[in-house]
Structures are given as structure tokens and as C-alpha cells.
Amino acid sequence: MRKLRIALPKGSLQEATLKLFEKAGYRIRVGHRSYVPSIDDPELEGLLIRAQEIPRYVAQGALDVGLTGLDWILESGVDLVEVAELVYAKEGFRPVRWVVAVPEDSPIERVEDLQGKRIATELVEVTKGFLRERGIKADVEFSWGATEVKPPELADAIVELTETGTSLRANRLRIVETVLESTTRFVMNREAYKDRWKREKAENLAMLLKGALEAESKVGLKMNVPKKKLEEVVALLPALHTPTVSDQTDPDWVAVEVVLEEKVARDLIPKLKRAGAQGIIEYPLNKVVS
């Protein structure tokens, strides 16, 4: 049986990734201290490795596809095929940022003030490129972790990943500027991409993952509507396209179904009720494939 070898990110993205796959229809089980997950699709063979390493292993062909951040792709400097952008992170469905941060009482107010300073980061090459484009010479050191605690004794500034800014504030650091905004990418080895079966398998998987992400913020609504109230009810519905209207056994009533943003539903349902809709049901969605 043919298999698509997939790299799944171990660490901060792991839980969010496994939940996304489950919503897309794939059940993945990871044993205690195991790096080889069990996937309920016999055509997928997975390996859990750090997101930082995934671009290199996929580019080398050790793995066919993988999920990693744009930040680590740029840091690795490798050549890959991007199959899809998947906007999710550890704590939400939004991009993350790599930022220049300094202690709250630091005299550094702008990027130019980094001239001749010492900067600690895990994203060394991207940071060097960022400074080089601005004509700034600074000492950029690789940080093995706990980067937030290094200023001011071990570094004048850091370039660190942040999603909410909570950790930076907790360590009394303030942001000077954003170096890079990053999202998760589904990438593929170029030779594997030339293989028709692997390419189609990867594209199908990407479609389902994107559909699962699209469904995260949406819900479905079903309701019964008197025909004489249909126009009024439909006018309230902000559908993806147009609502589905179906006849019922009672010729005076129709069933209406629509997909919409979840945050809209709470305000919309009372309006629909007042407009004449009855038996309103709100239900979650697993995938929305446009």
C-alpha cells in the first residue's frame, strides 16, 4: 500500500494540530513518550518532530509533507512546495508574531537603537536578515530557551514569539517592533509533489484541514418558517451564499437551513423568532469546504 509520510509538529502546536485533524475526520493517537503516532488512515504514516526541524526533513525527502510555521521555513532557508496556509496557533486561530522586546525601563525605543547591542533569539537567521535590511549591526545569539528572562543581564533585547503578549508582560518586557508575522503552513517535498498519487493525497488532506478551520467560527441553523413569513426571515440571514429552503408536508410551511458566523447567531436567533421562525436549531460544523 502506498503511503504519504507526514511530519506533525511536536510541542506547542501539537495539541491544536491533533484537534484540527480530528475535526477534519482523522483520529490520531499518540502513546506516552512515543514519536510515532497511530493514524486511522492506512495511507498516512506520521512522525512527531519539532516544528523547527520539519522544513529540513521534508526538503531532504525524509518525509513527504509536514505542518510547520512560515517562521521555521524562512529560518531553514529550504525549498519546499506550499500546499496550504492554515491559520491556527497554540491558543487560537490567528497569526503569531516574532517581536523585538526589551525590558520596560530599557532606553531602547526603536529598532535603530539596537545598533551594537546583543540580541538573544531562537530565530537567528531571520533576525539577522531583519537587521541587515535596516543597516543595523548587532550581535545576534542563539537562545536555547527561556529567552524572556535573559534581558538585561544576558542580552539587551530579545526576538521572541508571541501570540497574546502575556508572557512578555509577565516578564516586564515591552514590544519595540514586529520582525515577522507567521502562520502554519502545510508543505511538501518537491520530488514528492511530482508523484501524482502523493500530490493528490496531500491536496485532499489540505482541503479537509482548511475546511475544518473554516468551520471553527461557523454554525448551522435550521428552522421552520410559515411561507407568508419567509421573505421577512430570509432577509435577516447573512448566509455564505443563499439559504436552503425546502418544502414540508404542510403546504403552508417550509424548512430553512443556513450556515453563518457563530458570533452572529446569538443576536440573530431572537430576531428570527420574532419574525415568525419556529423550531430553531443551532448545530456545530466539522468542515466547511468552499
KEKE-3310 file (N, C-alpha, C; in steps of 0.2 Angstrom, whole numbers, plus 5000, padded with zeros to 4 digits):
npx = (5004:5003:5010:5009:5020:5020:5025:5021:5019:5028:5026:5022:5012:5006:4995:4984:4985:4982:4969:4964:4965:4957:4945:4944:4942:4951:4958:4970:4982:4993:5005:5012:5027:5030:5035:5029:5015:4998:4988:4971:4970:4976:4984:4992:5007:5014:5025:5031:5039:5049:5043:5053:5062:5055:5054:5067:5068:5058:5061:5073:5068:5066:5053:5037:5027:5023:5018:5021:5028:5028:5039:5049:5051:5057:5068:5075:5078:5075:5070:5053:5037:5022:5008:4996:4990:4987:4978:4981:4985:4994:4985:4974:4965:4973:4987:5004:5017:5034:5043:5053:5059:5061:5067:5055:5060:5071:5082:5081:5071:5067:5070:5082:5090:5096:5108:5124:5121:5117:5107:5096:5089:5079:5076:5087:5093:5083:5081:5094:5093:5083:5088:5099:5093:5089:5101:5108:5119:5122:5124:5119:5113:5110:5097:5093:5081:5069:5070:5064:5069:5082:5086:5090:5103:5109:5107:5103:5091:5078:5072:5057:5044:5027:5010:4999:5005:5006:5016:5027:5023:5022:5035:5039:5042:5043:5036:5045:5046:5038:5045:5042:5027:5019:5011:5004:5010:5006:5017:5027:5038:5048:5050:5042:5030:5029:5025:5010:5000:5004:5004:4990:4984:4990:4984:4971:4970:4974:4963:4953:4958:4958:4945:4940:4946:4939:4926:4927:4923:4910:4892:4878:4861:4844:4827:4809:4798:4783:4776:4771:4779:4792:4800:4803:4810:4821:4827:4834:4845:4862:4869:4882:4881:4866:4852:4846:4830:4817:4802:4789:4778:4767:4759:4759:4771:4789:4805:4820:4837:4854:4871:4882:4891:4896:4896:4887:4875:4869:4863:4855:4846:4835:4829:4825:4815:4806:4802:4795:4800:4801:4805:4819:4835:4852:4867:4884:4898:4909:4917:4919:4919:4923)
npy = (4994:5011:5025:5041:5050:5059:5074:5079:5093:5093:5098:5115:5117:5105:5099:5108:5104:5091:5091:5098:5089:5079:5085:5087:5074:5064:5052:5053:5045:5046:5038:5037:5045:5043:5045:5041:5042:5034:5033:5034:5032:5021:5025:5035:5039:5044:5056:5063:5077:5091:5108:5116:5108:5102:5108:5106:5091:5088:5094:5087:5075:5065:5065:5066:5077:5090:5100:5115:5131:5147:5154:5145:5139:5150:5152:5141:5141:5133:5124:5122:5115:5124:5119:5123:5137:5137:5144:5144:5143:5139:5144:5150:5155:5163:5173:5172:5182:5186:5196:5211:5213:5222:5226:5234:5246:5249:5259:5258:5262:5261:5251:5255:5258:5247:5246:5239:5232:5217:5203:5190:5176:5162:5163:5165:5167:5174:5185:5191:5194:5204:5214:5217:5222:5234:5241:5239:5234:5221:5210:5194:5181:5164:5157:5145:5143:5149:5163:5175:5178:5183:5197:5210:5206:5196:5199:5213:5214:5204:5193:5187:5174:5178:5176:5181:5190:5189:5182:5190:5202:5197:5195:5208:5215:5225:5227:5232:5232:5223:5208:5198:5191:5176:5161:5144:5132:5120:5110:5103:5091:5093:5083:5073:5080:5079:5066:5059:5053:5055:5069:5072:5065:5073:5086:5083:5081:5093:5101:5096:5099:5113:5115:5111:5121:5132:5130:5132:5144:5145:5141:5130:5134:5128:5129:5131:5139:5149:5151:5163:5171:5170:5178:5189:5182:5177:5188:5192:5184:5181:5173:5161:5159:5158:5154:5137:5132:5122:5112:5107:5094:5100:5112:5125:5128:5130:5123:5130:5132:5137:5142:5151:5164:5160:5170:5178:5172:5172:5184:5184:5174:5177:5187:5181:5172:5182:5186:5176:5163:5146:5132:5132:5127:5126:5121:5113:5113:5103:5103:5116:5116:5126)
npz = (5000:4996:5004:5012:5019:5034:5043:5059:5070:5085:5102:5106:5096:5095:5102:5096:5083:5082:5086:5076:5065:5070:5069:5055:5052:5055:5066:5077:5087:5101:5109:5126:5127:5114:5097:5086:5079:5079:5066:5059:5046:5034:5024:5028:5036:5050:5059:5074:5076:5081:5076:5071:5065:5055:5041:5036:5036:5028:5016:5013:5009:5018:5024:5017:5018:5029:5043:5048:5054:5045:5049:5053:5041:5034:5042:5040:5027:5016:5001:4997:4993:4995:5001:5007:5017:5034:5046:5061:5079:5094:5104:5097:5083:5073:5066:5073:5081:5079:5089:5093:5109:5124:5141:5152:5157:5148:5138:5125:5112:5098:5083:5078:5088:5092:5087:5088:5099:5110:5105:5109:5103:5096:5083:5073:5060:5053:5060:5059:5045:5046:5053:5045:5033:5038:5040:5052:5064:5075:5088:5087:5096:5098:5106:5118:5125:5137:5134:5138:5150:5149:5146:5157:5159:5152:5139:5128:5121:5115:5102:5101:5100:5100:5105:5112:5120:5133:5141:5139:5145:5158:5161:5162:5150:5135:5119:5105:5090:5077:5070:5061:5055:5057:5051:5051:5040:5027:5020:5006:5000:4985:4976:4980:4977:4963:4961:4957:4964:4978:4978:4975:4987:4997:4993:4995:5009:5013:5009:5017:5030:5029:5027:5040:5048:5043:5047:5061:5066:5063:5062:5060:5056:5058:5054:5055:5045:5042:5026:5022:5030:5025:5017:5025:5035:5028:5024:5035:5036:5036:5025:5019:5005:4999:5008:5011:5006:5009:5005:5015:5022:5026:5017:5020:5026:5026:5027:5033:5030:5035:5035:5045:5054:5070:5080:5076:5077:5090:5092:5081:5082:5092:5084:5072:5078:5082:5070:5065:5063:5069:5080:5080:5077:5082:5077:5078:5066:5057:5046:5033:5016:5004)
capx = (5000:5006:5009:5011:5024:5018:5028:5017:5023:5028:5027:5017:5007:5004:4988:4980:4986:4979:4962:4962:4965:4951:4939:4945:4940:4957:4959:4977:4983:5000:5007:5016:5034:5030:5035:5026:5008:4994:4983:4966:4971:4982:4988:4996:5012:5016:5031:5030:5045:5049:5042:5059:5066:5051:5056:5073:5067:5053:5065:5078:5064:5065:5046:5034:5024:5023:5015:5026:5027:5032:5045:5054:5053:5061:5074:5079:5080:5075:5065:5048:5030:5017:5001:4991:4991:4982:4979:4979:4991:4993:4980:4969:4965:4976:4994:5008:5022:5040:5044:5059:5056:5066:5064:5051:5064:5076:5082:5079:5064:5066:5075:5089:5093:5099:5115:5129:5118:5116:5100:5095:5083:5079:5075:5093:5094:5078:5083:5100:5091:5078:5093:5103:5089:5089:5108:5109:5124:5121:5127:5113:5115:5105:5094:5091:5075:5069:5073:5061:5072:5089:5087:5095:5109:5112:5105:5100:5085:5076:5067:5053:5037:5021:5003:4995:5009:5005:5022:5031:5021:5023:5042:5041:5045:5038:5037:5048:5043:5037:5050:5039:5021:5019:5006:5006:5009:5006:5022:5028:5044:5047:5050:5035:5025:5029:5021:5003:4996:5006:5001:4983:4983:4991:4979:4964:4971:4974:4956:4949:4961:4956:4938:4939:4947:4934:4921:4928:4919:4903:4887:4872:4854:4839:4821:4803:4795:4777:4778:4769:4784:4798:4803:4805:4815:4827:4830:4838:4850:4868:4872:4888:4878:4859:4849:4842:4823:4814:4795:4787:4772:4762:4760:4760:4777:4795:4811:4826:4844:4859:4877:4883:4896:4894:4895:4881:4869:4866:4859:4850:4840:4829:4826:4821:4809:4801:4800:4790:4803:4799:4809:4826:4840:4859:4872:4891:4900:4915:4920:4915:4923:4921)
capy = (5000:5017:5029:5048:5051:5066:5076:5083:5097:5091:5104:5120:5116:5098:5098:5111:5101:5084:5093:5100:5083:5076:5089:5085:5067:5059:5051:5052:5043:5047:5035:5040:5046:5040:5049:5038:5042:5030:5037:5029:5031:5017:5028:5041:5037:5050:5056:5069:5081:5099:5112:5119:5103:5099:5110:5102:5084:5087:5096:5082:5069:5060:5065:5069:5083:5092:5106:5119:5138:5151:5157:5140:5138:5155:5151:5135:5143:5127:5125:5117:5117:5126:5116:5127:5140:5135:5150:5142:5143:5136:5147:5152:5155:5169:5173:5173:5187:5187:5203:5213:5215:5224:5227:5240:5253:5250:5265:5256:5264:5259:5246:5258:5259:5240:5246:5237:5228:5210:5201:5183:5173:5156:5164:5169:5170:5179:5191:5194:5197:5209:5220:5219:5226:5241:5243:5238:5229:5219:5203:5190:5175:5158:5156:5138:5143:5154:5169:5181:5180:5185:5204:5214:5204:5191:5202:5219:5213:5198:5192:5181:5173:5179:5176:5186:5195:5188:5180:5196:5207:5194:5196:5215:5216:5228:5226:5238:5231:5216:5206:5193:5188:5169:5156:5137:5130:5113:5110:5096:5090:5094:5077:5070:5084:5077:5060:5061:5050:5059:5076:5071:5064:5079:5091:5081:5082:5100:5103:5094:5103:5120:5115:5111:5128:5137:5128:5134:5150:5145:5136:5129:5135:5125:5132:5130:5146:5150:5153:5170:5175:5168:5184:5193:5178:5176:5195:5193:5178:5183:5166:5161:5161:5159:5149:5132:5132:5115:5111:5102:5091:5106:5116:5132:5129:5127:5122:5134:5130:5142:5142:5158:5165:5158:5176:5182:5168:5173:5190:5183:5169:5181:5191:5176:5170:5187:5187:5170:5156:5141:5126:5134:5123:5128:5115:5114:5111:5100:5106:5120:5116:5131)
capz = (5000:4996:5010:5012:5026:5036:5049:5063:5075:5092:5106:5107:5091:5094:5104:5092:5077:5083:5087:5069:5061:5072:5066:5048:5051:5056:5073:5078:5094:5102:5115:5131:5125:5108:5092:5080:5081:5076:5062:5057:5038:5032:5018:5031:5041:5054:5064:5078:5077:5082:5070:5069:5061:5049:5034:5033:5034:5022:5010:5011:5007:5024:5025:5011:5019:5036:5046:5052:5053:5040:5053:5053:5034:5032:5046:5037:5020:5011:4995:4998:4990:5000:4998:5010:5023:5039:5051:5068:5083:5101:5108:5094:5075:5071:5066:5078:5079:5082:5090:5097:5115:5129:5147:5152:5158:5144:5134:5118:5110:5091:5081:5076:5095:5093:5084:5093:5105:5110:5105:5110:5100:5093:5076:5072:5053:5051:5064:5056:5039:5048:5055:5039:5029:5041:5041:5059:5066:5082:5090:5087:5099:5098:5113:5119:5128:5142:5131:5141:5156:5148:5147:5154:5161:5147:5132:5128:5119:5113:5097:5104:5098:5105:5102:5115:5123:5141:5144:5138:5150:5164:5162:5162:5144:5131:5112:5101:5084:5074:5065:5057:5056:5054:5051:5050:5033:5025:5015:5003:4996:4978:4972:4982:4973:4956:4962:4956:4970:4984:4977:4976:4994:5001:4992:4998:5016:5014:5008:5023:5036:5028:5029:5047:5050:5041:5051:5068:5068:5060:5065:5055:5059:5055:5057:5051:5044:5038:5019:5022:5034:5023:5014:5031:5039:5024:5024:5041:5036:5032:5023:5015:4998:5000:5012:5008:5008:5007:5006:5021:5021:5027:5011:5022:5029:5023:5031:5031:5033:5033:5038:5047:5059:5077:5085:5074:5079:5097:5091:5076:5084:5094:5078:5068:5082:5082:5063:5063:5063:5074:5080:5078:5080:5081:5077:5076:5060:5057:5040:5028:5011:4999)
cpx = (5004:5005:5012:5014:5023:5022:5023:5021:5022:5030:5021:5011:5004:4997:4983:4980:4982:4971:4959:4961:4959:4945:4938:4943:4945:4958:4966:4978:4991:5001:5012:5024:5035:5031:5032:5019:5004:4988:4978:4965:4977:4987:4993:5001:5015:5022:5030:5038:5044:5048:5048:5063:5062:5053:5062:5072:5062:5057:5070:5074:5063:5057:5043:5031:5024:5019:5020:5025:5031:5039:5050:5056:5058:5068:5078:5081:5080:5069:5059:5042:5025:5010:4995:4993:4985:4983:4976:4986:4990:4987:4974:4970:4967:4984:4998:5014:5028:5042:5051:5056:5062:5063:5060:5055:5070:5076:5081:5072:5062:5071:5082:5093:5097:5106:5120:5127:5118:5109:5100:5089:5084:5079:5081:5094:5089:5079:5089:5097:5087:5083:5097:5099:5088:5096:5110:5114:5123:5123:5120:5115:5109:5103:5091:5084:5075:5071:5070:5065:5079:5090:5086:5102:5113:5111:5102:5093:5084:5072:5063:5046:5032:5015:4998:4998:5009:5012:5027:5029:5023:5031:5044:5045:5040:5041:5040:5045:5042:5042:5047:5032:5021:5013:5008:5005:5010:5011:5023:5035:5043:5046:5044:5029:5024:5025:5014:4999:4998:5003:4994:4981:4984:4986:4973:4965:4971:4967:4952:4951:4958:4948:4936:4941:4942:4928:4921:4924:4912:4899:4882:4866:4849:4832:4815:4800:4789:4779:4776:4775:4791:4802:4806:4811:4821:4831:4835:4845:4856:4872:4878:4886:4871:4857:4846:4835:4820:4806:4794:4780:4766:4763:4761:4766:4783:4800:4817:4832:4849:4865:4879:4889:4893:4892:4889:4874:4865:4862:4854:4844:4834:4825:4822:4815:4804:4798:4795:4793:4801:4804:4816:4831:4847:4863:4879:4892:4907:4920:4916:4920:4920:4922)
cpy = (5006:5021:5036:5049:5059:5068:5081:5086:5094:5097:5108:5119:5109:5097:5101:5107:5094:5086:5095:5094:5079:5079:5088:5078:5062:5059:5049:5051:5043:5044:5039:5040:5043:5046:5047:5037:5037:5034:5032:5029:5027:5020:5034:5037:5043:5050:5063:5072:5088:5102:5115:5115:5101:5102:5107:5095:5083:5089:5091:5076:5064:5059:5068:5076:5084:5099:5109:5127:5141:5153:5152:5138:5144:5154:5146:5137:5137:5128:5120:5120:5119:5123:5120:5131:5139:5140:5147:5142:5139:5138:5150:5152:5161:5168:5174:5178:5185:5194:5205:5216:5217:5225:5234:5247:5253:5256:5264:5257:5262:5254:5249:5259:5252:5240:5244:5233:5221:5207:5193:5181:5166:5157:5168:5172:5175:5185:5195:5198:5204:5215:5222:5223:5233:5244:5243:5233:5227:5212:5199:5183:5170:5157:5149:5138:5148:5161:5175:5183:5183:5192:5206:5211:5200:5194:5208:5219:5206:5198:5186:5180:5174:5179:5181:5191:5194:5186:5186:5201:5204:5195:5203:5217:5220:5227:5233:5238:5224:5214:5202:5191:5181:5165:5149:5136:5123:5113:5103:5096:5090:5088:5073:5073:5081:5070:5061:5059:5054:5066:5076:5070:5070:5085:5089:5082:5089:5103:5102:5098:5111:5121:5115:5118:5133:5136:5130:5140:5150:5139:5135:5131:5132:5128:5131:5137:5145:5153:5161:5174:5174:5174:5188:5189:5178:5183:5196:5188:5180:5176:5167:5162:5162:5153:5143:5132:5126:5115:5106:5099:5095:5111:5124:5134:5127:5127:5126:5132:5135:5140:5150:5158:5164:5165:5180:5178:5170:5180:5189:5179:5173:5185:5186:5173:5175:5188:5181:5163:5152:5135:5127:5130:5125:5122:5116:5111:5108:5103:5110:5120:5121:5129)
cpz = (5000:5002:5009:5019:5028:5043:5053:5069:5082:5096:5106:5102:5091:5096:5099:5085:5077:5083:5080:5065:5063:5069:5058:5046:5052:5063:5073:5086:5095:5109:5120:5128:5118:5103:5086:5082:5077:5072:5059:5049:5037:5027:5021:5036:5044:5058:5068:5079:5078:5076:5067:5064:5055:5042:5032:5032:5028:5015:5008:5009:5012:5025:5019:5012:5027:5037:5050:5051:5048:5043:5052:5045:5032:5036:5043:5030:5015:5006:4996:4994:4995:4997:5001:5016:5028:5045:5058:5072:5089:5104:5104:5086:5072:5070:5072:5076:5082:5083:5094:5103:5120:5136:5147:5153:5154:5140:5127:5116:5103:5089:5080:5083:5096:5090:5090:5099:5104:5110:5105:5107:5097:5085:5073:5065:5051:5054:5061:5049:5040:5049:5049:5034:5031:5042:5048:5060:5073:5082:5091:5090:5099:5105:5113:5123:5134:5140:5135:5147:5155:5148:5155:5155:5155:5140:5133:5126:5116:5107:5099:5100:5103:5101:5105:5119:5131:5144:5144:5144:5157:5166:5161:5156:5139:5123:5108:5094:5082:5069:5059:5059:5053:5055:5050:5042:5032:5019:5012:5000:4989:4974:4974:4978:4966:4956:4962:4962:4976:4984:4978:4983:4998:5000:4995:5006:5017:5014:5014:5029:5035:5029:5036:5050:5049:5045:5059:5070:5066:5063:5059:5059:5055:5058:5052:5051:5040:5031:5019:5026:5031:5020:5020:5035:5035:5024:5030:5041:5032:5030:5019:5007:4999:5004:5008:5011:5005:5009:5012:5019:5022:5022:5013:5025:5025:5029:5029:5034:5031:5037:5039:5053:5066:5081:5082:5076:5085:5096:5086:5078:5087:5088:5074:5071:5081:5075:5060:5063:5069:5074:5078:5081:5077:5082:5075:5069:5061:5051:5035:5022:5005:4992)
residu = (MET:ARG:LYS:LEU:ARG:ILE:ALA:LEU:PRO:LYS:GLY:SER:LEU:GLN:GLU:ALA:THR:LEU:LYS:LEU:PHE:GLU:LYS:ALA:GLY:TYR:ARG:ILE:ARG:VAL:GLY:HIS:ARG:SER:TYR:VAL:PRO:SER:ILE:ASP:ASP:PRO:GLU:LEU:GLU:GLY:LEU:LEU:ILE:ARG:ALA:GLN:GLU:ILE:PRO:ARG:TYR:VAL:ALA:GLN:GLY:ALA:LEU:ASP:VAL:GLY:LEU:THR:GLY:LEU:ASP:TRP:ILE:LEU:GLU:SER:GLY:VAL:ASP:LEU:VAL:GLU:VAL:ALA:GLU:LEU:VAL:TYR:ALA:LYS:GLU:GLY:PHE:ARG:PRO:VAL:ARG:TRP:VAL:VAL:ALA:VAL:PRO:GLU:ASP:SER:PRO:ILE:GLU:ARG:VAL:GLU:ASP:LEU:GLN:GLY:LYS:ARG:ILE:ALA:THR:GLU:LEU:VAL:GLU:VAL:THR:LYS:GLY:PHE:LEU:ARG:GLU:ARG:GLY:ILE:LYS:ALA:ASP:VAL:GLU:PHE:SER:TRP:GLY:ALA:THR:GLU:VAL:LYS:PRO:PRO:GLU:LEU:ALA:ASP:ALA:ILE:VAL:GLU:LEU:THR:GLU:THR:GLY:THR:SER:LEU:ARG:ALA:ASN:ARG:LEU:ARG:ILE:VAL:GLU:THR:VAL:LEU:GLU:SER:THR:THR:ARG:PHE:VAL:MET:ASN:ARG:GLU:ALA:TYR:LYS:ASP:ARG:TRP:LYS:ARG:GLU:LYS:ALA:GLU:ASN:LEU:ALA:MET:LEU:LEU:LYS:GLY:ALA:LEU:GLU:ALA:GLU:SER:LYS:VAL:GLY:LEU:LYS:MET:ASN:VAL:PRO:LYS:LYS:LYS:LEU:GLU:GLU:VAL:VAL:ALA:LEU:LEU:PRO:ALA:LEU:HIS:THR:PRO:THR:VAL:SER:ASP:GLN:THR:ASP:PRO:ASP:TRP:VAL:ALA:VAL:GLU:VAL:VAL:LEU:GLU:GLU:LYS:VAL:ALA:ARG:ASP:LEU:ILE:PRO:LYS:LEU:LYS:ARG:ALA:GLY:ALA:GLN:GLY:ILE:ILE:GLU:TYR:PRO:LEU:ASN:LYS:VAL:VAL:SER)
# end
